[in-house]
Amino acid sequence: MEFSLQILLTFITCFSCVKSQTTSQIPAIVQIPYHPEPAPVFGQITATTVTIKQPNCTQLQKSTFCNTNPCYVWVVIAVNPEGLNDYDANKNLANMPTFTHYETFPKYRLFYMTLQTAQSLIICNPTYELALMRVGSDNSCVNAADKPNCNGPIKHSGLLSAKYVLTDPARSNQIVAETHWYNFTLLNATAWQQIDTNPPGRSAGMIVLTVILCVLLFILLLLLIALLIYACTHSMKTQEKFNIPSPQGSIKVARYHTHNMNQPKMPIQ
């Protein structure tokens, strides 16, 4: 009995040693003092998308985090706060992108990884144009199991969080560096069936004001018509008063004879 107990204690001690050695071999994830920044664009947050700046000129560009090149930068989207706890419980596992892709959210996982980008494409250049990452903009890969890097519409309407992580293919795609979380909330979209297309109701004051304006407009129209009638009548009377009739018939002119023509003819001798 004592011998069996001694063997059991030896086994437990050896197992504890192996577990501590295995745990000590897992490299610590580097914490980068940076969080995704909202992009200065219209529609930065919609009902299904969020647009953030690419992490240019940050420590994510350091190649010392990885044993191979290229490493990959990912965007992690998580439900806040449950998804943050789910991510922390699994972030040290190998092959994270394979079981935390878009199709697992939010039914199986409360977070997912998307927008895989090679670390070499994250350029630090002050004159470089603004580079953006729009999460949730691809509708073509929805329900496509063969596209684990799907950037489909975000399927959650509550508080969400986003961060950048760096994975190393030489370490079975383990996360080697991560940023802080950026919190955001998507807009609430109204279904088109619920949109009221009827004209909005009018208040009593608005109805009274409309009636008064209509009456004034009608009176103004009557005055305009009366003014036109008066102007036409006055113009006709003025034309009759100053009308000069034209001469009618033929003009008779008295016959005129010269004195030479009236003198009697003298006989010729």
GILIN-V216008 format. One line per field, one symbol per residue. psi: psi as a letter, one per 30 degrees, with the letter a starting at -180 (. if undefined). A space follows every 10 residues. Layout:
psi->???
This chain:
psi->eeeeeeeeee eeeeeeeeee eeeffjkkkk kkillkkkki lkhekafflk klkkikhlff fkffflflkl lkklkkkkkk fefeeeeefg fgllheffgh aeffkgeekg llklhkkkef fjkjjffklk kljjkgfjff gkgjfgifhk hlkkhkfakl lklklkkjff hhhlkfllal kkklklljkk kfffkjflkl lkleeeeeee eeeeeeeeee eeeeeeeeee eeeeeeeeee egkjkkklal kkkkkkklfe ffklkklk.
